[in-house]
Amino acid sequence: MSLSDTALPFDDFRNLVKSMPGPDEDALAAVRARDAELTKPAGSLGKLEEIVEWLAAWSGNAKPKISRPLVAVFATAHGVADQGVSAFPSSVNQQMVENFSAGGAAINQICSANDLGLKIFDLAVEIPTPSITEEDALDESNCAATMAYGMEALAGGIDLACLGEMGIGNTTVAAAVFNGLFGGSAEDWIGRGTGVDDEGLARKRAAVETAVARLNGEKDPLEILRKVGGREIAAMVGLIIAGRLQRVPVIVDGFVTTAAAAVVYAMDPKGLDHCLFAHVSAEAAHIRALNIMEKTALLDFGMRLGEGSGAAIAAGIVKTAAETHNGMATFETAGVSNKES
């Protein structure tokens, strides 16, 4: 999975996407065979059974066990935030990173409740990217380096990765990415984010329109990413690709993390098969993106926090599914009569 030192850094990632493996059919068959022997009616655990099959297929483990789950929160700053597109100032970025480190954020509590690892990746929070209304957020080399950095988040034997992000203004950036990838108007993709008022929403619409106009019809997903995206979205693209290559299932959180997933989807529509979409965000355009990609979210809790909060809640369900499958007795070992015997 090494990246070569080439003049065109994005070519490395295009080649990696082309080489992504498919599901492990043997592990999937083994899980289905065991499920048929467990002390329960066939199909009675519904979605939990589907989750175990997904885990087996993409981890390559016939008895999938989650022992090192990680919620990876990528934090950065966006120059477009200075245009009044958010209800909060950019100074909140550093303050929230400190809050994460002190254990005071919502994601800290959710990870604690579900026994999940949490790591905050500070992507130059003190240095905003240029405003996407005026110039490209990243050049190709920096974007590729940030994607490579995201790939490294899986080091150390992680066996389930949950995407999280934090960056004032990043729902504006995500909306621009979606608009560039999937078309439509800025109005289709913007929402109130952290609670922006009507005037702020108008500024947000104008910012997305201006940023997407700068794309001038560009259709290459990685070019769209670097021009109107951000560091956290680039890092999450890298993590998603690495998850596939390393057979680490990935849980996608909400609106902004789904923008990263959409970049991978635009490169290869099968490139997200190892991903579980945690929840439908209260950000209205999120369901639009999921529908375009033909993805169904696990939960709908009306959440719009970010931080990986929805992904962490979903991870608790995924852990439950795996432990239920592995811990249950079979009809034979329990001495319970199967209706077919």
VOGU-277198 format. One record per residue (C-alpha): x, y, z; residue number from 1. Coordinates in Angstrom, 1 decimal. Each point is the difference from the previous one (the first is absolute). Layout:
! VOGU-277198
X, Y, Z, NUM
...
END
This chain:
! VOGU-277198
0.0, 0.0, 0.0, 1
3.0, 2.3, -0.4, 2
-0.3, 3.3, -1.9, 3
2.6, 0.7, -2.6, 4
1.9, 3.2, -0.4, 5
-1.5, 1.2, -3.2, 6
-0.7, 3.3, -1.7, 7
-3.7, -0.7, 0.1, 8
-0.9, -1.0, 3.6, 9
-3.6, -0.7, -0.7, 10
0.9, -2.8, -2.4, 11
1.2, -2.1, 2.9, 12
-3.5, 0.3, 1.6, 13
-1.8, -0.7, -3.3, 14
2.1, -3.2, -0.3, 15
-0.7, -1.0, 3.6, 16
-3.8, 0.4, -0.6, 17
0.3, -2.2, -3.1, 18
1.8, -2.7, 2.0, 19
-2.5, -0.1, 2.9, 20
-1.0, -3.6, 0.9, 21
-3.6, -1.3, 0.1, 22
-1.7, -1.8, 2.8, 23
1.4, -3.2, 1.6, 24
-2.6, -2.5, -1.3, 25
1.3, -2.8, 2.2, 26
-0.3, 2.0, 3.2, 27
-3.5, 1.1, -1.1, 28
-1.1, -3.6, -0.7, 29
1.4, -1.2, 3.4, 30
-2.0, 2.7, 1.9, 31
-3.2, -1.0, -1.9, 32
0.6, -3.7, 0.8, 33
0.5, 0.7, 3.7, 34
-3.0, 2.3, 0.1, 35
-2.2, -2.8, -1.3, 36
1.1, -2.1, 3.0, 37
-0.5, 2.6, 2.8, 38
-2.7, -0.5, 2.6, 39
-2.5, 2.4, -1.6, 40
-2.5, 0.0, -2.9, 41
1.6, 0.8, -3.3, 42
0.1, 3.7, -0.7, 43
-1.3, 0.9, 3.4, 44
2.8, 2.5, 0.8, 45
-0.7, 1.9, -3.2, 46
2.5, 2.8, -0.6, 47
2.4, -1.4, 2.6, 48
0.5, -3.1, -2.2, 49
0.7, 2.3, -3.0, 50
2.5, 1.9, 2.0, 51
1.9, -3.2, 0.9, 52
0.1, -1.0, -3.6, 53
1.3, 3.4, -1.0, 54
2.7, -0.3, 2.7, 55
1.1, -3.4, -1.2, 56
0.0, 0.9, -3.6, 57
2.2, 3.1, 0.4, 58
2.2, -1.1, 2.9, 59
0.7, -3.4, -1.4, 60
-0.8, -1.6, 3.3, 61
-2.5, -2.8, 0.1, 62
-0.7, 0.8, 3.7, 63
0.4, 3.8, 0.0, 64
1.0, 1.5, 3.3, 65
0.4, 3.6, 0.7, 66
2.9, 0.4, 2.4, 67
1.7, 3.3, -1.1, 68
-2.7, 2.4, -1.2, 69
1.0, 3.6, -0.6, 70
-1.9, 3.2, -0.5, 71
2.3, 2.2, -2.0, 72
-0.9, 3.7, 0.2, 73
1.7, 2.2, -2.5, 74
0.0, 3.7, 1.0, 75
1.0, 3.0, -2.2, 76
-0.9, 3.6, -0.9, 77
-1.5, 1.5, -3.1, 78
0.5, 3.5, -1.4, 79
-3.6, 0.1, -1.3, 80
-1.1, 0.1, 3.7, 81
1.0, 3.7, 0.0, 82
-2.8, 0.8, -2.4, 83
-2.6, -0.5, 2.7, 84
-1.3, -3.4, -1.2, 85
0.0, -1.5, 3.5, 86
-1.7, 0.8, 3.3, 87
3.4, -0.3, 1.7, 88
3.4, 1.7, -0.5, 89
3.1, -1.8, -1.1, 90
1.5, 0.3, 3.5, 91
-2.3, -2.8, 1.0, 92
2.2, -2.4, -2.0, 93
2.9, 0.1, 2.5, 94
-2.3, 0.2, 2.9, 95
-1.8, -3.2, -1.0, 96
3.3, -1.8, -0.6, 97
0.9, 0.9, 3.6, 98
-3.4, -1.1, 1.2, 99
0.4, -3.4, -1.8, 100
3.4, -0.4, 1.7, 101
-1.5, 0.8, 3.4, 102
-2.8, -2.5, -0.5, 103
-2.8, 2.5, 0.1, 104
-1.6, -0.4, -3.5, 105
-3.0, -2.2, -0.9, 106
2.2, -2.4, -1.9, 107
2.1, -0.6, 3.1, 108
-3.1, -1.2, 1.9, 109
-1.3, -2.1, -2.9, 110
3.3, -1.8, -0.4, 111
0.2, -0.6, 3.7, 112
-3.5, -1.5, 0.1, 113
0.8, -2.3, -2.9, 114
3.7, -0.9, 0.9, 115
1.4, 1.6, -3.2, 116
3.4, 1.5, -0.6, 117
0.1, 3.7, -0.9, 118
2.7, 1.9, -1.7, 119
0.0, 3.7, -1.1, 120
2.0, 0.8, -3.0, 121
0.9, 3.7, -0.1, 122
0.4, 1.0, -3.6, 123
1.5, 3.5, 0.5, 124
-3.0, 1.4, 1.8, 125
1.9, 3.2, 0.5, 126
0.5, 0.5, -3.8, 127
-3.3, 0.2, -2.0, 128
0.0, -1.1, -3.6, 129
-0.6, 2.8, -2.5, 130
-3.7, 0.9, -0.5, 131
-1.4, -2.3, -2.7, 132
-1.8, 3.0, -1.4, 133
3.3, 1.6, -1.0, 134
2.5, -2.7, -0.6, 135
0.7, -3.7, 0.3, 136
-0.1, -1.5, 3.5, 137
3.1, -2.2, -0.7, 138
2.5, -0.6, -2.8, 139
0.3, -3.6, -1.3, 140
3.1, -0.8, 2.1, 141
-1.4, 1.2, 3.3, 142
-3.4, -1.6, -0.7, 143
1.7, -3.4, -0.7, 144
2.2, 0.4, 3.0, 145
-3.0, 0.6, 2.2, 146
-1.8, -3.1, -1.5, 147
3.1, -2.0, 0.8, 148
0.0, 1.3, 3.5, 149
-3.6, -1.2, 0.4, 150
1.0, -3.4, -1.2, 151
2.5, -0.2, 2.9, 152
-2.8, 0.4, 2.5, 153
-0.6, -3.8, -0.3, 154
3.5, -0.9, 1.3, 155
0.2, -2.2, 3.1, 156
-2.4, -2.8, -0.8, 157
-3.3, 2.0, -0.2, 158
-2.8, -2.4, -0.9, 159
-3.0, 2.5, -0.3, 160
0.4, 3.6, -1.0, 161
-2.6, 2.7, 0.7, 162
0.3, 3.3, -1.9, 163
-0.3, 3.3, 1.9, 164
0.8, 3.7, -0.8, 165
0.0, 3.4, 1.5, 166
0.5, 3.3, -1.8, 167
-2.1, 3.2, 0.0, 168
-1.3, 0.6, -3.5, 169
0.3, -3.6, -1.1, 170
-3.6, -0.5, -0.9, 171
0.5, 2.8, -2.5, 172
3.0, -1.8, -1.4, 173
-1.8, -3.4, 0.0, 174
-2.9, 1.6, -1.9, 175
2.4, 1.3, -2.6, 176
1.5, -3.5, -0.4, 177
-3.4, -1.6, -0.4, 178
-1.1, 2.6, -2.4, 179
3.2, -0.4, -2.1, 180
-0.3, -3.8, 0.0, 181
-3.8, -0.5, -0.4, 182
-1.2, 3.2, -1.6, 183
-3.2, 1.9, 0.7, 184
0.0, 3.4, 1.6, 185
1.6, 1.4, 3.1, 186
-3.4, 0.1, 1.5, 187
-0.3, -3.8, -0.3, 188
3.0, -0.5, 2.2, 189
0.1, 2.7, 2.7, 190
-1.6, -0.1, 3.4, 191
0.3, 1.8, 3.3, 192
2.9, -2.0, 1.3, 193
0.7, 1.0, 3.6, 194
-3.0, 2.3, 0.0, 195
0.7, 2.9, -2.4, 196
-2.8, 2.6, -0.3, 197
-1.7, 1.0, -3.3, 198
2.6, 2.6, -0.8, 199
2.8, -2.5, 0.6, 200
-1.8, -2.6, -2.1, 201
-0.1, 2.5, -2.9, 202
3.8, 0.6, 0.4, 203
0.5, -3.7, 0.0, 204
-2.0, -0.4, -3.2, 205
2.0, 2.7, -1.7, 206
3.3, -1.6, 1.2, 207
-0.9, -3.4, -1.4, 208
-1.2, 1.6, -3.3, 209
3.3, 1.9, -0.3, 210
2.2, -2.9, 0.9, 211
-1.7, -2.4, -2.4, 212
0.1, 2.5, -2.8, 213
3.8, 0.1, 0.5, 214
0.0, -3.7, -0.9, 215
-1.0, 0.9, -3.5, 216
-1.6, -3.4, -0.7, 217
2.8, -2.0, 1.5, 218
-1.1, -3.7, 0.5, 219
3.1, -1.7, 1.3, 220
-0.9, -0.9, 3.6, 221
3.5, 0.6, 1.4, 222
0.2, 3.4, -1.7, 223
-3.4, 1.0, 1.5, 224
1.3, -1.2, 3.4, 225
3.1, 2.2, -0.1, 226
-1.6, 3.0, -1.5, 227
-3.1, 0.4, 2.2, 228
0.6, -2.6, 2.8, 229
2.1, 0.2, 3.1, 230
2.7, -1.9, 1.9, 231
-2.4, -2.0, 2.1, 232
-1.9, -1.2, -3.1, 233
3.2, -0.9, -1.7, 234
1.2, -2.0, 3.0, 235
-3.2, -1.9, 0.2, 236
0.2, -0.9, -3.7, 237
3.4, -1.5, 0.8, 238
-1.3, -1.9, 3.0, 239
-2.9, -1.5, -2.0, 240
2.3, -1.2, -2.7, 241
2.4, -1.4, 2.5, 242
-2.8, -1.8, 1.8, 243
-0.9, -1.9, -3.2, 244
3.6, -0.9, -0.7, 245
0.7, -1.1, 3.6, 246
-3.3, -1.7, 0.5, 247
-1.1, 2.3, 2.7, 248
-3.8, 0.7, -0.1, 249
-0.9, 3.7, 0.1, 250
-3.0, 1.8, 1.6, 251
-0.8, 3.3, -1.6, 252
-1.6, 2.7, 2.3, 253
-2.1, 2.8, -1.4, 254
-0.1, 2.7, -2.7, 255
3.7, 1.0, -0.1, 256
1.4, -3.5, 0.3, 257
-2.4, -1.1, -2.7, 258
1.6, 2.7, -2.3, 259
3.3, -1.9, 0.4, 260
-1.8, -3.2, -0.8, 261
-1.6, 1.6, -3.1, 262
3.5, 0.7, -1.4, 263
0.9, -3.7, 0.2, 264
-3.4, -0.9, -1.4, 265
0.5, 2.3, -3.0, 266
3.3, -1.8, -0.6, 267
-1.6, -3.4, 0.2, 268
-3.7, -0.6, 0.9, 269
1.1, -3.3, 1.7, 270
2.6, 1.8, 2.0, 271
-2.2, 0.4, 3.0, 272
-1.2, -3.6, 0.4, 273
2.2, -0.4, 3.1, 274
-1.7, 3.1, 1.6, 275
-3.0, 0.1, 2.2, 276
-1.9, 3.3, 0.1, 277
-0.8, 0.7, 3.7, 278
-2.9, 2.5, -0.1, 279
-2.1, 2.4, -2.0, 280
1.1, 3.5, 1.0, 281
-2.5, 2.7, 0.8, 282
1.9, 2.0, -2.8, 283
-2.7, -0.5, -2.7, 284
2.4, -0.6, -2.9, 285
1.5, -3.0, 1.7, 286
-2.8, -2.3, -1.0, 287
0.3, 1.4, -3.6, 288
3.6, -1.1, -0.1, 289
-0.8, -3.5, 1.5, 290
-2.8, -0.5, -2.6, 291
2.3, 0.9, -2.9, 292
2.5, -2.5, 1.2, 293
-2.7, -2.6, 0.8, 294
1.0, -0.3, 3.6, 295
-2.3, -0.5, 3.0, 296
1.0, 1.4, 3.4, 297
-0.3, -2.2, 3.1, 298
-1.5, 2.7, 2.3, 299
-2.1, 3.1, -0.2, 300
0.4, 1.9, 3.3, 301
-0.3, 3.5, -1.3, 302
3.6, 0.7, 0.8, 303
2.3, 2.6, -1.6, 304
2.9, 0.3, 2.4, 305
2.9, -1.6, -2.0, 306
3.0, -1.1, 2.1, 307
-0.8, -3.6, -1.1, 308
-2.8, -0.1, 2.5, 309
-2.4, -1.9, -2.2, 310
2.7, -2.4, -1.2, 311
1.0, -0.7, 3.6, 312
-3.6, -0.9, 1.0, 313
-0.2, -2.2, -3.1, 314
3.3, -1.7, 1.0, 315
-1.7, -1.0, 3.3, 316
-2.6, -1.8, -2.1, 317
2.6, -1.6, -2.2, 318
1.9, -1.3, 3.1, 319
-3.3, -1.4, 1.3, 320
-0.7, -1.8, -3.3, 321
3.4, -1.6, 0.0, 322
-0.1, -1.1, 3.6, 323
-3.5, -1.4, -0.3, 324
1.0, -2.1, -3.0, 325
3.3, -1.3, 1.5, 326
-1.4, -0.6, 3.5, 327
-3.3, -1.8, -0.8, 328
-0.1, -3.8, 0.2, 329
-1.0, -2.1, -2.9, 330
-2.9, -2.4, 0.2, 331
2.4, -2.9, 0.3, 332
2.2, 1.5, 2.8, 333
-3.0, 1.2, 2.0, 334
-2.0, -3.2, -0.4, 335
-2.9, 1.9, -1.5, 336
-2.1, -1.6, -2.6, 337
0.1, 1.7, -3.4, 338
-3.4, -0.1, -1.8, 339
1.7, -1.6, -3.0, 340
1.5, -2.9, 2.1, 341
END
